[in-house]
Amino acid sequence: MDVTDLKTIEAVARHGSMNKAAAELNTVQSNITARIRALEDELGTVLFERHARGVLVTPAGRRLLPFVGRIAKLMGEARAAARDDGVPAGALMLGSLETTTALRLSPLLTQFARTYPAVRLAVTAGTTAGLVRDVVASRMDGAFVAGPVAHPDVHQESVFTEELVLATRPDIDSLKALAAVSDLRIVVFQAGCSYRQRLESYLAGAGIVVARPLEFGSLDAIVSCVSAGVGITLLPRGVLAPAAAYGRIAIHRMPRELARVETLFIRRHDAYVSSAMTAFLTMTRQFHRKR
């Protein structure tokens, strides 16, 4: 079994099709079929069940799949380490909460790009749960997420501290008034957002009943819906301050245990720390100290 075998298994499992995997790997289906059969013979177990519409991964195949990404990542890190001469360069794949990107990262990313033009920096937005999964699976080199995070494979450090506040339509002047609103809805990011989890926990503890949540993928859409009186949300004060200043929304303090949240930078603790990553972390820490 070699790296090519593992890549073949991953492609077939992801597509559920030998033919589609062959197209992705720039080969023909017969080569994929032969490689899978030879590997099954070598391992003495069936990895895929064939059916009329493609293939299904067997339990043995599912047990093997987690090693594919880890080994491929390790091979990539070995190549990167050999080429890394100490000058930041190459790809750096990062993730971030949309709120963190909007509130904190623009000047940091701008300065990093100007200082290290040889680094191909890419930043993808997501929820805390999704970003943790991507970092653990080595699909990202690191990510900014909301703490706390408890995962044995993750190294984490605090970089920013945010105050979360409740946002309502402008005419709601207190949390007591909020409880009297009929058909109350929360306007939030998709499941996996830690701010959403805190809001749901707070409302449940206060005995405030809410209707089915409205989910959006855009920060602007959430703020606009709250301003229009569609629902309420929980976000960092800095993100909501401009809308509050214009009278579009009202913001309300939350209990300290719910209001304070640490923004963490996470990465796999066993991942190779490239010169590009080292430079990015150094600059991030400098920005943290300034703020």
Secondary structure, DSSP 8 states (H G I E B T S, - for coil): --HHHHHHHHHHHHHT-HHHHHHHTTS-HHHHHHHHHHHHHHHTS--EEEETTEEEE-HHHHHHHHHHHHHHHHHHHHHHHHH--SS--EEEEEEE-HHHIIIIIHHHHHHHHHH-TTEEEEEEE--HHHHHHHHHTTSSSEEEEES----TTEEEEEEEEEEEEEEE-TT--SHHHHHT-TT--BEE-STT-HHHHHHHHHHHHTT----S-EE-S-HHHHHHHHHTTS-BEEEEHHHHHHHHHTTS-EEEE--HHHHEEEEEEEEETTS---HHHHHHHHHHHHHHHH-
